[in-house]
Amino acid sequence: MKTLSSAHVHTTFCDGRTPAPLTVRAALEKGFVSLGFSSHAPQEFDAEYNMALKDEPAYRAQIRTLQAEYAGRMAIYLGLERDLFACVSAKDYDYYIASVHYLTWPGDFVAIDGDAAPLKKYVDERCGGDGLMMARQYYESLRDYVVKERPPIIGHFDLVRKNNAVLRLFDEESKAYRRLALDALRPMADSGALLEVNTGAMARGYLTSPYPAPFLLKEWKSWGGEVTVTSDCHDARYLDAYFNEAEELLRSLDYTHAVRLGQKELWERFSL
């Protein structure tokens, strides 16, 4: 394993299971050179999932304290996973991950990666049973967010794969699906954002390959895009889960390097 870092790590301030200080210790034991915390940004719904607005100052203070405490041993960064529907900015953070977890429902939201039943109901009632329409709505939302905001990192690009593995709402091998995914990804390459190679769904047993799928990573490279490998860690035991497999996949697609949080600067390249 060469990555030795992750910019996508959750804490008990949101839906993570491991307090940040214990995660730092686990990272040191694994030989990490850097670590970035990225708790879910506050939002005005789904309170069990995201950080409470009242807790945001304490989160920032804790990570800044750890940053100072471990200076010289491991670089620690204060990040945020900022969903499209977050109610705070990322101006007080070192970086953020742009993600979309929800589609709008009249008076409510439906989670892309939450319980399967509400998403199936959304597809049946809002999309006339057309799962590809739901996927298109998701990709267009993420595309517009990234193109407008130009974030540092694009989070789990093809998140729709998680529930599709159970519900079979659309054919991931079809030309129609691949075209709409590629059409959404292409303008993101011009944003300068890093594309996250996210092993979280593998660690939790939902998928057998990272986000995004290999065909997307292949095209991203042809467009000159850069990638960063992350674990989307909610439990410190899986901080580097499936990193070897992610690196092997990248090498098979002719990637020679990836990007991680740096030891001296915010971002650094490392050879695969």
N, C-alpha and C positions, 0 to 999 in steps of 0.2 A: 504494500500500500504506500502510495506516494503523496496522497492528498494532504493528510495530517492537518486538517482544518475543516470546519463547517460554518457557513454563514447563516444557516437556517436551524436554529436551536430554540426550543420553547422552554418556559419556566413555569413555576407554580403561580405566577402572576396571571397566567391565562390557563390553557388546558394542558400544560405540561405536568409531568408527574414528579420531576426531580428539581429541588431548589437549585438556583444558580450556583451557589458555592460548591455544592457536591458535584455538579456537572463540570466545573472547572477542575476539580481534583481528578475526576475520571479522565478528562482530556489530557492532563499532565501525565497520568499513568500510561496513556496510549501514545505518548510522544508527540502530541499535537504542538505545532509551532504557533497556532493562532486559533481563536474561537470567537464567533459572533453570536450574540443573543438576539433573538427576533420574535419576542412575544407578539401575539395577535393584538393589533391596535384596537383601542376602544371603538365601539359602535353602539348604536341605539337599540339593538335587538340581540337575541341569542346570547344572553349574558353569561351562560355557563361556558361559552366557547372562547370569548375574548377577554382581554384585560379590562377591568373596570376603570372608568375615567378617574375616579378618586385615587386609584392605586398607581396611576402612571408616574407621578413624581417619585414615589418610593421605588418603583422599578428602575427608573433612570439613576437614582441615587445608588442603589445596590450595585448595578453594573459598573458605574463609574468608580465605586469603591474597590471592586474587584480588579478593575483595570489598573488602578494605582498599586494595589497590593501585589499583583503578579508582574508588574513591570520588570523587564529583564529576564523573566522566566518564560512567559508566554504572552503574546499580544492578545488582548481582549478588546472587543468592540461592542458598542451599544447600537443595536439595530432594532428594526421593527418590521413585522409582516403587516403591511398596510393593504387591507382589502379595498376594493373599489368603493364600498359603502362605509368605510371608516369615518369617524367624526373628528379626527385629529390629523394634523399635518405631521410630516417627518422632519421638520426643520431643526429639531433639537437632537437629532440622531446622527450617527456616523454614516449610516446607509439604511436603505430599506428594501424590502422585497415587495414588488407589486403582484397582487394576486386577486383572483375573482373566485369567491366561494358560493355566490348566490345568484339566482335569477329572481326578478320581481314577480310577485303574485298579487292580485288585487288586495291591497291593505296588508300585505305580508311579504315574506321572502321564502324561497325554497332553496335548500342547500344542495349544491352540486355533489358534494362528497359526504353528505349526512346519511340519515336513514334512507333506504332505497324506496320505501313505500310512498312517501310524499313526492319524491321525484317522479315516480311512475304515474302518480295521480296528475302531476303537472303536465307530463307528456300527453297523457290521455285527454285531459280537459282543456289545456291551453294550446297544444300542438296537434290536436286531432290524431293522437297516437303516433305521430311522426317523430321518432327519436332524433333523426338527423336535423330536424328543425330546432330542437332543443340544443343540440351541439353547436349549430350555427349561431344561435343567440349567445351562447357562452363565449365562443371564440370571437365574435364581433365585439362583445363587451370588453374582453381582455385586450384585444387589438386596439380599440379606441383609447383605453386607459393608458396603455404603454406608449402609443404614439403621441398622445397629448402630454403625458407627465414625464416621459423619458427617464424611467427609474434606473437605479443601478443594477437590479436583478429582476428577471421575469420568473415568478414562482410557478412551479409545477404546471407547465404550459397546458398539457392535455389531461387535466384533472378529470374530465368527463370519462376517462377510461376506468376509473375506480368502480363506479356503480354500473357501468356498462358490462363489466366482467360478470355481474350477477344478473342484470336485467336484460341484457342483449337488446338494447334499444336501437342500435344501428350496427352495421357491419364495418368494423375497423379496417378491413382489407379492401373495402370498396373504393373505386375511383372517386365517387362523390364525396365520401368522408375525407379521404386523403387530400382532395383538392381544396375543400373548405378549410381544413387545418393549415395547409401550406399557404393558402391565400391570406390567412390571418397572421401567420408567422412572418411572411416575407417583409412587410413594412417594419416589423419590429427589429429586423437586422440593421436598419438604418438609424435606429434610436441610440445605438451604442451600448445598449443594455447587455449584461451577461445573461445567457440562458442557463437556468439551473438544471443540472442533471440530478434529480431528486430520488433518493433510494428509500424514502419513507414508506411508500406503499409496499415495497418488498419486505421491509423489516416487520411490518404489521400483517403480512400475509395476504394482502389484497391483490397484488400483482407479482409477476415473475420477472419483470424488467422495469427499469427506472422510467420516470417522466423525464423528458418526452420520449416517444417511441423512436426506434432507430431510423426510420425513414425521414423523420423530422430533423434529427441530429445530422444526418448525412447532408441534407439540403442546407442546414444552417452553416455547416463548414464551407460548403461551396460558395456561400454568400459572404464569407469572411467573418462570420460571427464567432464570438468567444464563449466558452462555457466555464461554469464552476460546479464542482461536485459537492452536494450537500446531503445530509441525512434527514432533514426535517424532523429532528430528534425531539421526542416528547418524553423519553426515558433514557437516562444517561447510559444504561446498559447497551443501547443501540446507537451510540454516538457515531460510530464509524461503520455501521452495518452495511454490508454489500458494497463497500467502496472498491474492493478489489475487482468485483464484477463490473462496476461502472467504468473503472479505468480500462479494463479489458475490452469492454464494448467500444469505448472511445478509440482505443488503438486500432480496433478492427475496422473502424470507419476513417482511419488515416489521420486522426488527431495526434499531434506530436506533443502538445502541451495543453494545460488548462490554467485557470486563474483561481487563486485563493486569497483570503485575507492575508495581508502582508505582515512580516515581522517588524518592518520599519515604516513602510508606506501602506496606505489602505489596501491596495491590491498588488499582487505580484504573480508573475507567471512561474510555473514549474513544469518540468519535463515529465511526460508520461512514459 
